Amino acid sequence: MSPRLRGVPAPVRTRRAWLVFALTAVGGTIAAALLPSPWSIVAGVLASLGAVGAFAMFVLITVLEDDERE
């Protein structure tokens, strides 16, 4: 394992975090579509944060799995 990834948790934990972020993104998107104006903005921000977190976890999982194969 490379030194730059020493403190990173195992892919199993990052998969759980990815699931939480992905569900947050989906739930926030649905809520933004259904809620009235001030709350839809809040739900949209929540959805965007969930999407960014899910993408970051996806990249981290990919890096960890590639590092394990070597």
mmCIF file as Biopython writes it, N, C-alpha, C and O atoms, coordinates in Angstrom:
data_model
#
loop_
_atom_site.group_PDB
_atom_site.id
_atom_site.type_symbol
_atom_site.label_atom_id
_atom_site.label_alt_id
_atom_site.label_comp_id
_atom_site.label_asym_id
_atom_site.label_entity_id
_atom_site.label_seq_id
_atom_site.pdbx_PDB_ins_code
_atom_site.Cartn_x
_atom_site.Cartn_y
_atom_site.Cartn_z
_atom_site.occupancy
_atom_site.B_iso_or_equiv
_atom_site.auth_seq_id
_atom_site.auth_asym_id
_atom_site.pdbx_PDB_model_num
ATOM 1   N N  . MET A ? 1  ? 0.848   -1.183 0.000  1.0 0.0 1  A 1 
ATOM 2   C CA . MET A ? 1  ? 0.000   0.000  0.000  1.0 0.0 1  A 1 
ATOM 3   C C  . MET A ? 1  ? 0.883   1.231  0.000  1.0 0.0 1  A 1 
ATOM 4   O O  . MET A ? 1  ? 1.848   1.310  0.760  1.0 0.0 1  A 1 
ATOM 5   N N  . SER A ? 2  ? 0.559   2.183  -0.841 1.0 0.0 2  A 1 
ATOM 6   C CA . SER A ? 2  ? 1.393   3.368  -0.964 1.0 0.0 2  A 1 
ATOM 7   C C  . SER A ? 2  ? 1.254   4.252  0.283  1.0 0.0 2  A 1 
ATOM 8   O O  . SER A ? 2  ? 0.213   4.238  0.940  1.0 0.0 2  A 1 
ATOM 9   N N  . PRO A ? 3  ? 2.299   5.017  0.608  1.0 0.0 3  A 1 
ATOM 10  C CA . PRO A ? 3  ? 2.260   5.853  1.817  1.0 0.0 3  A 1 
ATOM 11  C C  . PRO A ? 3  ? 1.179   6.934  1.769  1.0 0.0 3  A 1 
ATOM 12  O O  . PRO A ? 3  ? 0.682   7.344  2.818  1.0 0.0 3  A 1 
ATOM 13  N N  . ARG A ? 4  ? 0.808   7.398  0.590  1.0 0.0 4  A 1 
ATOM 14  C CA . ARG A ? 4  ? -0.194  8.465  0.512  1.0 0.0 4  A 1 
ATOM 15  C C  . ARG A ? 4  ? -1.582  7.975  0.878  1.0 0.0 4  A 1 
ATOM 16  O O  . ARG A ? 4  ? -2.456  8.792  1.166  1.0 0.0 4  A 1 
ATOM 17  N N  . LEU A ? 5  ? -1.818  6.660  0.877  1.0 0.0 5  A 1 
ATOM 18  C CA . LEU A ? 5  ? -3.134  6.104  1.194  1.0 0.0 5  A 1 
ATOM 19  C C  . LEU A ? 5  ? -3.156  5.380  2.532  1.0 0.0 5  A 1 
ATOM 20  O O  . LEU A ? 5  ? -4.121  4.681  2.839  1.0 0.0 5  A 1 
ATOM 21  N N  . ARG A ? 6  ? -2.123  5.534  3.319  1.0 0.0 6  A 1 
ATOM 22  C CA . ARG A ? 6  ? -2.006  4.781  4.567  1.0 0.0 6  A 1 
ATOM 23  C C  . ARG A ? 6  ? -3.153  5.053  5.530  1.0 0.0 6  A 1 
ATOM 24  O O  . ARG A ? 6  ? -3.621  4.121  6.183  1.0 0.0 6  A 1 
ATOM 25  N N  . GLY A ? 7  ? -3.623  6.289  5.645  1.0 0.0 7  A 1 
ATOM 26  C CA . GLY A ? 7  ? -4.687  6.620  6.591  1.0 0.0 7  A 1 
ATOM 27  C C  . GLY A ? 7  ? -6.090  6.456  6.037  1.0 0.0 7  A 1 
ATOM 28  O O  . GLY A ? 7  ? -7.063  6.743  6.734  1.0 0.0 7  A 1 
ATOM 29  N N  . VAL A ? 8  ? -6.212  6.007  4.815  1.0 0.0 8  A 1 
ATOM 30  C CA . VAL A ? 8  ? -7.527  5.877  4.176  1.0 0.0 8  A 1 
ATOM 31  C C  . VAL A ? 8  ? -8.162  4.555  4.584  1.0 0.0 8  A 1 
ATOM 32  O O  . VAL A ? 8  ? -7.492  3.523  4.601  1.0 0.0 8  A 1 
ATOM 33  N N  . PRO A ? 9  ? -9.457  4.583  4.913  1.0 0.0 9  A 1 
ATOM 34  C CA . PRO A ? 9  ? -10.119 3.348  5.339  1.0 0.0 9  A 1 
ATOM 35  C C  . PRO A ? 9  ? -10.245 2.333  4.198  1.0 0.0 9  A 1 
ATOM 36  O O  . PRO A ? 9  ? -10.040 2.668  3.031  1.0 0.0 9  A 1 
ATOM 37  N N  . ALA A ? 10 ? -10.573 1.129  4.541  1.0 0.0 10 A 1 
ATOM 38  C CA . ALA A ? 10 ? -10.725 0.049  3.573  1.0 0.0 10 A 1 
ATOM 39  C C  . ALA A ? 10 ? -11.866 0.344  2.604  1.0 0.0 10 A 1 
ATOM 40  O O  . ALA A ? 10 ? -12.762 1.123  2.928  1.0 0.0 10 A 1 
ATOM 41  N N  . PRO A ? 11 ? -11.844 -0.274 1.407  1.0 0.0 11 A 1 
ATOM 42  C CA . PRO A ? 11 ? -12.907 -0.010 0.434  1.0 0.0 11 A 1 
ATOM 43  C C  . PRO A ? 11 ? -14.308 -0.327 0.948  1.0 0.0 11 A 1 
ATOM 44  O O  . PRO A ? 11 ? -15.277 0.267  0.477  1.0 0.0 11 A 1 
ATOM 45  N N  . VAL A ? 12 ? -14.437 -1.235 1.886  1.0 0.0 12 A 1 
ATOM 46  C CA . VAL A ? 12 ? -15.771 -1.570 2.404  1.0 0.0 12 A 1 
ATOM 47  C C  . VAL A ? 12 ? -16.379 -0.359 3.099  1.0 0.0 12 A 1 
ATOM 48  O O  . VAL A ? 12 ? -17.557 -0.060 2.904  1.0 0.0 12 A 1 
ATOM 49  N N  . ARG A ? 13 ? -15.601 0.327  3.894  1.0 0.0 13 A 1 
ATOM 50  C CA . ARG A ? 13 ? -16.103 1.520  4.584  1.0 0.0 13 A 1 
ATOM 51  C C  . ARG A ? 13 ? -16.426 2.632  3.599  1.0 0.0 13 A 1 
ATOM 52  O O  . ARG A ? 13 ? -17.419 3.340  3.762  1.0 0.0 13 A 1 
ATOM 53  N N  . THR A ? 14 ? -15.589 2.788  2.578  1.0 0.0 14 A 1 
ATOM 54  C CA . THR A ? 14 ? -15.851 3.842  1.603  1.0 0.0 14 A 1 
ATOM 55  C C  . THR A ? 14 ? -17.078 3.517  0.763  1.0 0.0 14 A 1 
ATOM 56  O O  . THR A ? 14 ? -17.761 4.425  0.288  1.0 0.0 14 A 1 
ATOM 57  N N  . ARG A ? 15 ? -17.363 2.235  0.574  1.0 0.0 15 A 1 
ATOM 58  C CA . ARG A ? 15 ? -18.586 1.867  -0.142 1.0 0.0 15 A 1 
ATOM 59  C C  . ARG A ? 15 ? -19.818 2.257  0.672  1.0 0.0 15 A 1 
ATOM 60  O O  . ARG A ? 15 ? -20.818 2.699  0.106  1.0 0.0 15 A 1 
ATOM 61  N N  . ARG A ? 16 ? -19.754 2.099  1.979  1.0 0.0 16 A 1 
ATOM 62  C CA . ARG A ? 16 ? -20.873 2.519  2.825  1.0 0.0 16 A 1 
ATOM 63  C C  . ARG A ? 16 ? -21.051 4.029  2.770  1.0 0.0 16 A 1 
ATOM 64  O O  . ARG A ? 16 ? -22.174 4.527  2.686  1.0 0.0 16 A 1 
ATOM 65  N N  . ALA A ? 17 ? -19.938 4.755  2.819  1.0 0.0 17 A 1 
ATOM 66  C CA . ALA A ? 17 ? -20.004 6.214  2.726  1.0 0.0 17 A 1 
ATOM 67  C C  . ALA A ? 17 ? -20.552 6.631  1.366  1.0 0.0 17 A 1 
ATOM 68  O O  . ALA A ? 17 ? -21.335 7.575  1.269  1.0 0.0 17 A 1 
ATOM 69  N N  . TRP A ? 18 ? -20.132 5.915  0.305  1.0 0.0 18 A 1 
ATOM 70  C CA . TRP A ? 18 ? -20.651 6.212  -1.027 1.0 0.0 18 A 1 
ATOM 71  C C  . TRP A ? 18 ? -22.161 6.030  -1.058 1.0 0.0 18 A 1 
ATOM 72  O O  . TRP A ? 18 ? -22.873 6.844  -1.646 1.0 0.0 18 A 1 
ATOM 73  N N  . LEU A ? 19 ? -22.655 4.970  -0.429 1.0 0.0 19 A 1 
ATOM 74  C CA . LEU A ? 19 ? -24.094 4.707  -0.403 1.0 0.0 19 A 1 
ATOM 75  C C  . LEU A ? 19 ? -24.838 5.840  0.305  1.0 0.0 19 A 1 
ATOM 76  O O  . LEU A ? 19 ? -25.892 6.275  -0.160 1.0 0.0 19 A 1 
ATOM 77  N N  . VAL A ? 20 ? -24.302 6.312  1.408  1.0 0.0 20 A 1 
ATOM 78  C CA . VAL A ? 20 ? -24.939 7.416  2.138  1.0 0.0 20 A 1 
ATOM 79  C C  . VAL A ? 20 ? -24.975 8.682  1.275  1.0 0.0 20 A 1 
ATOM 80  O O  . VAL A ? 20 ? -26.006 9.350  1.192  1.0 0.0 20 A 1 
ATOM 81  N N  . PHE A ? 21 ? -23.863 9.005  0.644  1.0 0.0 21 A 1 
ATOM 82  C CA . PHE A ? 21 ? -23.821 10.193 -0.212 1.0 0.0 21 A 1 
ATOM 83  C C  . PHE A ? 21 ? -24.764 10.054 -1.403 1.0 0.0 21 A 1 
ATOM 84  O O  . PHE A ? 21 ? -25.461 11.004 -1.760 1.0 0.0 21 A 1 
ATOM 85  N N  . ALA A ? 22 ? -24.786 8.879  -2.012 1.0 0.0 22 A 1 
ATOM 86  C CA . ALA A ? 22 ? -25.655 8.671  -3.181 1.0 0.0 22 A 1 
ATOM 87  C C  . ALA A ? 22 ? -27.123 8.781  -2.787 1.0 0.0 22 A 1 
ATOM 88  O O  . ALA A ? 22 ? -27.913 9.393  -3.506 1.0 0.0 22 A 1 
ATOM 89  N N  . LEU A ? 23 ? -27.493 8.197  -1.661 1.0 0.0 23 A 1 
ATOM 90  C CA . LEU A ? 23 ? -28.885 8.296  -1.211 1.0 0.0 23 A 1 
ATOM 91  C C  . LEU A ? 23 ? -29.255 9.731  -0.853 1.0 0.0 23 A 1 
ATOM 92  O O  . LEU A ? 23 ? -30.386 10.158 -1.082 1.0 0.0 23 A 1 
ATOM 93  N N  . THR A ? 24 ? -28.308 10.470 -0.294 1.0 0.0 24 A 1 
ATOM 94  C CA . THR A ? 24 ? -28.532 11.887 0.012  1.0 0.0 24 A 1 
ATOM 95  C C  . THR A ? 24 ? -28.764 12.673 -1.274 1.0 0.0 24 A 1 
ATOM 96  O O  . THR A ? 24 ? -29.650 13.525 -1.338 1.0 0.0 24 A 1 
ATOM 97  N N  . ALA A ? 25 ? -27.971 12.385 -2.288 1.0 0.0 25 A 1 
ATOM 98  C CA . ALA A ? 25 ? -28.129 13.084 -3.564 1.0 0.0 25 A 1 
ATOM 99  C C  . ALA A ? 25 ? -29.488 12.782 -4.192 1.0 0.0 25 A 1 
ATOM 100 O O  . ALA A ? 25 ? -30.167 13.691 -4.670 1.0 0.0 25 A 1 
ATOM 101 N N  . VAL A ? 26 ? -29.880 11.531 -4.193 1.0 0.0 26 A 1 
ATOM 102 C CA . VAL A ? 26 ? -31.167 11.155 -4.788 1.0 0.0 26 A 1 
ATOM 103 C C  . VAL A ? 26 ? -32.325 11.734 -3.975 1.0 0.0 26 A 1 
ATOM 104 O O  . VAL A ? 26 ? -33.260 12.304 -4.538 1.0 0.0 26 A 1 
ATOM 105 N N  . GLY A ? 27 ? -32.261 11.588 -2.665 1.0 0.0 27 A 1 
ATOM 106 C CA . GLY A ? 27 ? -33.325 12.131 -1.810 1.0 0.0 27 A 1 
ATOM 107 C C  . GLY A ? 27 ? -33.432 13.633 -1.909 1.0 0.0 27 A 1 
ATOM 108 O O  . GLY A ? 27 ? -34.535 14.177 -1.944 1.0 0.0 27 A 1 
ATOM 109 N N  . GLY A ? 28 ? -32.291 14.315 -1.955 1.0 0.0 28 A 1 
ATOM 110 C CA . GLY A ? 28 ? -32.300 15.767 -2.096 1.0 0.0 28 A 1 
ATOM 111 C C  . GLY A ? 28 ? -32.862 16.220 -3.426 1.0 0.0 28 A 1 
ATOM 112 O O  . GLY A ? 28 ? -33.551 17.237 -3.503 1.0 0.0 28 A 1 
ATOM 113 N N  . THR A ? 29 ? -32.567 15.462 -4.482 1.0 0.0 29 A 1 
ATOM 114 C CA . THR A ? 29 ? -33.109 15.802 -5.802 1.0 0.0 29 A 1 
ATOM 115 C C  . THR A ? 29 ? -34.625 15.649 -5.835 1.0 0.0 29 A 1 
ATOM 116 O O  . THR A ? 29 ? -35.330 16.508 -6.364 1.0 0.0 29 A 1 
ATOM 117 N N  . ILE A ? 30 ? -35.118 14.562 -5.273 1.0 0.0 30 A 1 
ATOM 118 C CA . ILE A ? 30 ? -36.568 14.346 -5.228 1.0 0.0 30 A 1 
ATOM 119 C C  . ILE A ? 30 ? -37.240 15.414 -4.367 1.0 0.0 30 A 1 
ATOM 120 O O  . ILE A ? 30 ? -38.285 15.950 -4.734 1.0 0.0 30 A 1 
ATOM 121 N N  . ALA A ? 31 ? -36.632 15.718 -3.217 1.0 0.0 31 A 1 
ATOM 122 C CA . ALA A ? 31 ? -37.200 16.738 -2.341 1.0 0.0 31 A 1 
ATOM 123 C C  . ALA A ? 31 ? -37.191 18.112 -3.007 1.0 0.0 31 A 1 
ATOM 124 O O  . ALA A ? 31 ? -38.139 18.880 -2.841 1.0 0.0 31 A 1 
ATOM 125 N N  . ALA A ? 32 ? -36.142 18.431 -3.753 1.0 0.0 32 A 1 
ATOM 126 C CA . ALA A ? 32 ? -36.076 19.726 -4.429 1.0 0.0 32 A 1 
ATOM 127 C C  . ALA A ? 32 ? -37.167 19.858 -5.477 1.0 0.0 32 A 1 
ATOM 128 O O  . ALA A ? 32 ? -37.663 20.955 -5.731 1.0 0.0 32 A 1 
ATOM 129 N N  . ALA A ? 33 ? -37.539 18.744 -6.082 1.0 0.0 33 A 1 
ATOM 130 C CA . ALA A ? 33 ? -38.601 18.786 -7.090 1.0 0.0 33 A 1 
ATOM 131 C C  . ALA A ? 33 ? -39.980 18.926 -6.456 1.0 0.0 33 A 1 
ATOM 132 O O  . ALA A ? 33 ? -40.889 19.481 -7.073 1.0 0.0 33 A 1 
ATOM 133 N N  . LEU A ? 34 ? -40.143 18.437 -5.250 1.0 0.0 34 A 1 
ATOM 134 C CA . LEU A ? 34 ? -41.476 18.400 -4.643 1.0 0.0 34 A 1 
ATOM 135 C C  . LEU A ? 34 ? -41.771 19.535 -3.664 1.0 0.0 34 A 1 
ATOM 136 O O  . LEU A ? 34 ? -42.934 19.890 -3.471 1.0 0.0 34 A 1 
ATOM 137 N N  . LEU A ? 35 ? -40.753 20.103 -3.050 1.0 0.0 35 A 1 
ATOM 138 C CA . LEU A ? 35 ? -40.968 21.103 -2.007 1.0 0.0 35 A 1 
ATOM 139 C C  . LEU A ? 35 ? -41.162 22.503 -2.585 1.0 0.0 35 A 1 
ATOM 140 O O  . LEU A ? 35 ? -40.733 22.777 -3.705 1.0 0.0 35 A 1 
ATOM 141 N N  . PRO A ? 36 ? -41.814 23.399 -1.816 1.0 0.0 36 A 1 
ATOM 142 C CA . PRO A ? 36 ? -41.962 24.785 -2.264 1.0 0.0 36 A 1 
ATOM 143 C C  . PRO A ? 36 ? -40.624 25.532 -2.233 1.0 0.0 36 A 1 
ATOM 144 O O  . PRO A ? 36 ? -39.622 25.011 -1.743 1.0 0.0 36 A 1 
ATOM 145 N N  . SER A ? 37 ? -40.627 26.726 -2.749 1.0 0.0 37 A 1 
ATOM 146 C CA . SER A ? 37 ? -39.425 27.482 -3.087 1.0 0.0 37 A 1 
ATOM 147 C C  . SER A ? 37 ? -38.307 27.545 -2.038 1.0 0.0 37 A 1 
ATOM 148 O O  . SER A ? 37 ? -37.210 27.082 -2.350 1.0 0.0 37 A 1 
ATOM 149 N N  . PRO A ? 38 ? -38.483 28.062 -0.858 1.0 0.0 38 A 1 
ATOM 150 C CA . PRO A ? 38 ? -37.284 28.165 0.000  1.0 0.0 38 A 1 
ATOM 151 C C  . PRO A ? 38 ? -36.695 26.802 0.363  1.0 0.0 38 A 1 
ATOM 152 O O  . PRO A ? 38 ? -35.479 26.657 0.480  1.0 0.0 38 A 1 
ATOM 153 N N  . TRP A ? 39 ? -37.554 25.817 0.537  1.0 0.0 39 A 1 
ATOM 154 C CA . TRP A ? 39 ? -37.059 24.499 0.911  1.0 0.0 39 A 1 
ATOM 155 C C  . TRP A ? 39 ? -36.455 23.747 -0.271 1.0 0.0 39 A 1 
ATOM 156 O O  . TRP A ? 39 ? -35.577 22.903 -0.090 1.0 0.0 39 A 1 
ATOM 157 N N  . SER A ? 40 ? -36.918 24.048 -1.463 1.0 0.0 40 A 1 
ATOM 158 C CA . SER A ? 40 ? -36.343 23.376 -2.630 1.0 0.0 40 A 1 
ATOM 159 C C  . SER A ? 40 ? -34.897 23.808 -2.851 1.0 0.0 40 A 1 
ATOM 160 O O  . SER A ? 40 ? -34.081 23.022 -3.333 1.0 0.0 40 A 1 
ATOM 161 N N  . ILE A ? 41 ? -34.582 25.035 -2.505 1.0 0.0 41 A 1 
ATOM 162 C CA . ILE A ? 41 ? -33.192 25.502 -2.615 1.0 0.0 41 A 1 
ATOM 163 C C  . ILE A ? 41 ? -32.309 24.752 -1.622 1.0 0.0 41 A 1 
ATOM 164 O O  . ILE A ? 41 ? -31.212 24.315 -1.971 1.0 0.0 41 A 1 
ATOM 165 N N  . VAL A ? 42 ? -32.779 24.604 -0.405 1.0 0.0 42 A 1 
ATOM 166 C CA . VAL A ? 42 ? -32.031 23.868 0.614  1.0 0.0 42 A 1 
ATOM 167 C C  . VAL A ? 42 ? -31.846 22.414 0.182  1.0 0.0 42 A 1 
ATOM 168 O O  . VAL A ? 42 ? -30.751 21.866 0.307  1.0 0.0 42 A 1 
ATOM 169 N N  . ALA A ? 43 ? -32.903 21.792 -0.321 1.0 0.0 43 A 1 
ATOM 170 C CA . ALA A ? 43 ? -32.818 20.402 -0.774 1.0 0.0 43 A 1 
ATOM 171 C C  . ALA A ? 43 ? -31.899 20.281 -1.981 1.0 0.0 43 A 1 
ATOM 172 O O  . ALA A ? 43 ? -31.189 19.283 -2.111 1.0 0.0 43 A 1 
ATOM 173 N N  . GLY A ? 44 ? -31.896 21.265 -2.859 1.0 0.0 44 A 1 
ATOM 174 C CA . GLY A ? 44 ? -30.990 21.256 -4.009 1.0 0.0 44 A 1 
ATOM 175 C C  . GLY A ? 44 ? -29.533 21.347 -3.593 1.0 0.0 44 A 1 
ATOM 176 O O  . GLY A ? 44 ? -28.677 20.676 -4.168 1.0 0.0 44 A 1 
ATOM 177 N N  . VAL A ? 45 ? -29.249 22.172 -2.599 1.0 0.0 45 A 1 
ATOM 178 C CA . VAL A ? 45 ? -27.877 22.266 -2.074 1.0 0.0 45 A 1 
ATOM 179 C C  . VAL A ? 45 ? -27.475 20.945 -1.429 1.0 0.0 45 A 1 
ATOM 180 O O  . VAL A ? 45 ? -26.349 20.482 -1.608 1.0 0.0 45 A 1 
ATOM 181 N N  . LEU A ? 46 ? -28.389 20.344 -0.685 1.0 0.0 46 A 1 
ATOM 182 C CA . LEU A ? 46 ? -28.116 19.046 -0.076 1.0 0.0 46 A 1 
ATOM 183 C C  . LEU A ? 46 ? -27.850 17.988 -1.146 1.0 0.0 46 A 1 
ATOM 184 O O  . LEU A ? 46 ? -26.950 17.161 -0.999 1.0 0.0 46 A 1 
ATOM 185 N N  . ALA A ? 47 ? -28.634 18.018 -2.214 1.0 0.0 47 A 1 
ATOM 186 C CA . ALA A ? 47 ? -28.440 17.070 -3.308 1.0 0.0 47 A 1 
ATOM 187 C C  . ALA A ? 47 ? -27.086 17.274 -3.984 1.0 0.0 47 A 1 
ATOM 188 O O  . ALA A ? 47 ? -26.411 16.304 -4.330 1.0 0.0 47 A 1 
ATOM 189 N N  . SER A ? 48 ? -26.696 18.512 -4.170 1.0 0.0 48 A 1 
ATOM 190 C CA . SER A ? 48 ? -25.399 18.762 -4.820 1.0 0.0 48 A 1 
ATOM 191 C C  . SER A ? 48 ? -24.241 18.331 -3.934 1.0 0.0 48 A 1 
ATOM 192 O O  . SER A ? 48 ? -23.247 17.799 -4.430 1.0 0.0 48 A 1 
ATOM 193 N N  . LEU A ? 49 ? -24.357 18.554 -2.630 1.0 0.0 49 A 1 
ATOM 194 C CA . LEU A ? 49 ? -23.304 18.081 -1.719 1.0 0.0 49 A 1 
ATOM 195 C C  . LEU A ? 49 ? -23.232 16.554 -1.710 1.0 0.0 49 A 1 
ATOM 196 O O  . LEU A ? 49 ? -22.143 15.981 -1.674 1.0 0.0 49 A 1 
ATOM 197 N N  . GLY A ? 50 ? -24.390 15.900 -1.743 1.0 0.0 50 A 1 
ATOM 198 C CA . GLY A ? 50 ? -24.414 14.446 -1.811 1.0 0.0 50 A 1 
ATOM 199 C C  . GLY A ? 50 ? -23.785 13.929 -3.090 1.0 0.0 50 A 1 
ATOM 200 O O  . GLY A ? 50 ? -23.069 12.928 -3.071 1.0 0.0 50 A 1 
ATOM 201 N N  . ALA A ? 51 ? -24.044 14.604 -4.203 1.0 0.0 51 A 1 
ATOM 202 C CA . ALA A ? 51 ? -23.473 14.178 -5.481 1.0 0.0 51 A 1 
ATOM 203 C C  . ALA A ? 51 ? -21.956 14.349 -5.501 1.0 0.0 51 A 1 
ATOM 204 O O  . ALA A ? 51 ? -21.242 13.479 -5.997 1.0 0.0 51 A 1 
ATOM 205 N N  . VAL A ? 52 ? -21.463 15.458 -4.967 1.0 0.0 52 A 1 
ATOM 206 C CA . VAL A ? 52 ? -20.019 15.678 -4.905 1.0 0.0 52 A 1 
ATOM 207 C C  . VAL A ? 52 ? -19.366 14.638 -3.994 1.0 0.0 52 A 1 
ATOM 208 O O  . VAL A ? 52 ? -18.308 14.104 -4.327 1.0 0.0 52 A 1 
ATOM 209 N N  . GLY A ? 53 ? -19.983 14.350 -2.855 1.0 0.0 53 A 1 
ATOM 210 C CA . GLY A ? 53 ? -19.445 13.336 -1.949 1.0 0.0 53 A 1 
ATOM 211 C C  . GLY A ? 53 ? -19.462 11.950 -2.563 1.0 0.0 53 A 1 
ATOM 212 O O  . GLY A ? 53 ? -18.515 11.184 -2.389 1.0 0.0 53 A 1 
ATOM 213 N N  . ALA A ? 54 ? -20.534 11.616 -3.283 1.0 0.0 54 A 1 
ATOM 214 C CA . ALA A ? 54 ? -20.611 10.306 -3.936 1.0 0.0 54 A 1 
ATOM 215 C C  . ALA A ? 54 ? -19.528 10.176 -5.003 1.0 0.0 54 A 1 
ATOM 216 O O  . ALA A ? 54 ? -18.918 9.115  -5.140 1.0 0.0 54 A 1 
ATOM 217 N N  . PHE A ? 55 ? -19.287 11.239 -5.752 1.0 0.0 55 A 1 
ATOM 218 C CA . PHE A ? 55 ? -18.232 11.199 -6.765 1.0 0.0 55 A 1 
ATOM 219 C C  . PHE A ? 55 ? -16.859 11.044 -6.116 1.0 0.0 55 A 1 
ATOM 220 O O  . PHE A ? 55 ? -16.025 10.280 -6.603 1.0 0.0 55 A 1 
ATOM 221 N N  . ALA A ? 56 ? -16.623 11.760 -5.028 1.0 0.0 56 A 1 
ATOM 222 C CA . ALA A ? 56 ? -15.338 11.643 -4.328 1.0 0.0 56 A 1 
ATOM 223 C C  . ALA A ? 56 ? -15.136 10.230 -3.777 1.0 0.0 56 A 1 
ATOM 224 O O  . ALA A ? 56 ? -14.035 9.684  -3.859 1.0 0.0 56 A 1 
ATOM 225 N N  . MET A ? 57 ? -16.184 9.643  -3.221 1.0 0.0 57 A 1 
ATOM 226 C CA . MET A ? 57 ? -16.069 8.271  -2.710 1.0 0.0 57 A 1 
ATOM 227 C C  . MET A ? 57 ? -15.848 7.276  -3.850 1.0 0.0 57 A 1 
ATOM 228 O O  . MET A ? 57 ? -15.108 6.306  -3.681 1.0 0.0 57 A 1 
ATOM 229 N N  . PHE A ? 58 ? -16.475 7.498  -5.003 1.0 0.0 58 A 1 
ATOM 230 C CA . PHE A ? 58 ? -16.275 6.637  -6.159 1.0 0.0 58 A 1 
ATOM 231 C C  . PHE A ? 58 ? -14.810 6.675  -6.604 1.0 0.0 58 A 1 
ATOM 232 O O  . PHE A ? 58 ? -14.213 5.637  -6.892 1.0 0.0 58 A 1 
ATOM 233 N N  . VAL A ? 59 ? -14.245 7.871  -6.655 1.0 0.0 59 A 1 
ATOM 234 C CA . VAL A ? 59 ? -12.829 8.002  -7.034 1.0 0.0 59 A 1 
ATOM 235 C C  . VAL A ? 59 ? -11.949 7.324  -6.003 1.0 0.0 59 A 1 
ATOM 236 O O  . VAL A ? 59 ? -10.999 6.632  -6.369 1.0 0.0 59 A 1 
ATOM 237 N N  . LEU A ? 60 ? -12.239 7.505  -4.729 1.0 0.0 60 A 1 
ATOM 238 C CA . LEU A ? 60 ? -11.446 6.889  -3.668 1.0 0.0 60 A 1 
ATOM 239 C C  . LEU A ? 60 ? -11.517 5.369  -3.724 1.0 0.0 60 A 1 
ATOM 240 O O  . LEU A ? 60 ? -10.502 4.695  -3.548 1.0 0.0 60 A 1 
ATOM 241 N N  . ILE A ? 61 ? -12.700 4.827  -3.966 1.0 0.0 61 A 1 
ATOM 242 C CA . ILE A ? 61 ? -12.860 3.376  -4.083 1.0 0.0 61 A 1 
ATOM 243 C C  . ILE A ? 61 ? -12.060 2.859  -5.272 1.0 0.0 61 A 1 
ATOM 244 O O  . ILE A ? 61 ? -11.397 1.827  -5.173 1.0 0.0 61 A 1 
ATOM 245 N N  . THR A ? 62 ? -12.119 3.564  -6.381 1.0 0.0 62 A 1 
ATOM 246 C CA . THR A ? 62 ? -11.370 3.152  -7.569 1.0 0.0 62 A 1 
ATOM 247 C C  . THR A ? 62 ? -9.873  3.150  -7.298 1.0 0.0 62 A 1 
ATOM 248 O O  . THR A ? 62 ? -9.175  2.217  -7.693 1.0 0.0 62 A 1 
ATOM 249 N N  . VAL A ? 63 ? -9.379  4.172  -6.637 1.0 0.0 63 A 1 
ATOM 250 C CA . VAL A ? 63 ? -7.949  4.248  -6.313 1.0 0.0 63 A 1 
ATOM 251 C C  . VAL A ? 63 ? -7.554  3.121  -5.371 1.0 0.0 63 A 1 
ATOM 252 O O  . VAL A ? 63 ? -6.514  2.492  -5.567 1.0 0.0 63 A 1 
ATOM 253 N N  . LEU A ? 64 ? -8.369  2.855  -4.351 1.0 0.0 64 A 1 
ATOM 254 C CA . LEU A ? 64 ? -8.047  1.798  -3.398 1.0 0.0 64 A 1 
ATOM 255 C C  . LEU A ? 64 ? -8.061  0.419  -4.061 1.0 0.0 64 A 1 
ATOM 256 O O  . LEU A ? 64 ? -7.190  -0.404 -3.780 1.0 0.0 64 A 1 
ATOM 257 N N  . GLU A ? 65 ? -9.024  0.157  -4.927 1.0 0.0 65 A 1 
ATOM 258 C CA . GLU A ? 65 ? -9.076  -1.149 -5.593 1.0 0.0 65 A 1 
ATOM 259 C C  . GLU A ? 65 ? -7.924  -1.314 -6.559 1.0 0.0 65 A 1 
ATOM 260 O O  . GLU A ? 65 ? -7.378  -2.410 -6.679 1.0 0.0 65 A 1 
ATOM 261 N N  . ASP A ? 66 ? -7.538  -0.247 -7.254 1.0 0.0 66 A 1 
ATOM 262 C CA . ASP A ? 66 ? -6.384  -0.337 -8.140 1.0 0.0 66 A 1 
ATOM 263 C C  . ASP A ? 66 ? -5.100  -0.546 -7.358 1.0 0.0 66 A 1 
ATOM 264 O O  . ASP A ? 66 ? -4.193  -1.247 -7.808 1.0 0.0 66 A 1 
ATOM 265 N N  . ASP A ? 67 ? -5.028  0.072  -6.172 1.0 0.0 67 A 1 
ATOM 266 C CA . ASP A ? 67 ? -3.837  -0.080 -5.331 1.0 0.0 67 A 1 
ATOM 267 C C  . ASP A ? 67 ? -3.736  -1.513 -4.791 1.0 0.0 67 A 1 
ATOM 268 O O  . ASP A ? 67 ? -2.631  -2.031 -4.634 1.0 0.0 67 A 1 
ATOM 269 N N  . GLU A ? 68 ? -4.874  -2.159 -4.505 1.0 0.0 68 A 1 
ATOM 270 C CA . GLU A ? 68 ? -4.866  -3.528 -4.012 1.0 0.0 68 A 1 
ATOM 271 C C  . GLU A ? 68 ? -4.437  -4.520 -5.075 1.0 0.0 68 A 1 
ATOM 272 O O  . GLU A ? 68 ? -3.830  -5.541 -4.753 1.0 0.0 68 A 1 
ATOM 273 N N  . ARG A ? 69 ? -4.739  -4.244 -6.337 1.0 0.0 69 A 1 
ATOM 274 C CA . ARG A ? 69 ? -4.399  -5.156 -7.435 1.0 0.0 69 A 1 
ATOM 275 C C  . ARG A ? 69 ? -2.900  -5.208 -7.692 1.0 0.0 69 A 1 
ATOM 276 O O  . ARG A ? 69 ? -2.389  -6.213 -8.186 1.0 0.0 69 A 1 
ATOM 277 N N  . GLU A ? 70 ? -2.195  -4.137 -7.361 1.0 0.0 70 A 1 
ATOM 278 C CA . GLU A ? 70 ? -0.748  -4.092 -7.618 1.0 0.0 70 A 1 
ATOM 279 C C  . GLU A ? 70 ? 0.046   -4.905 -6.650 1.0 0.0 70 A 1 
ATOM 280 O O  . GLU A ? 70 ? 1.272   -4.957 -6.747 1.0 0.0 70 A 1 
#
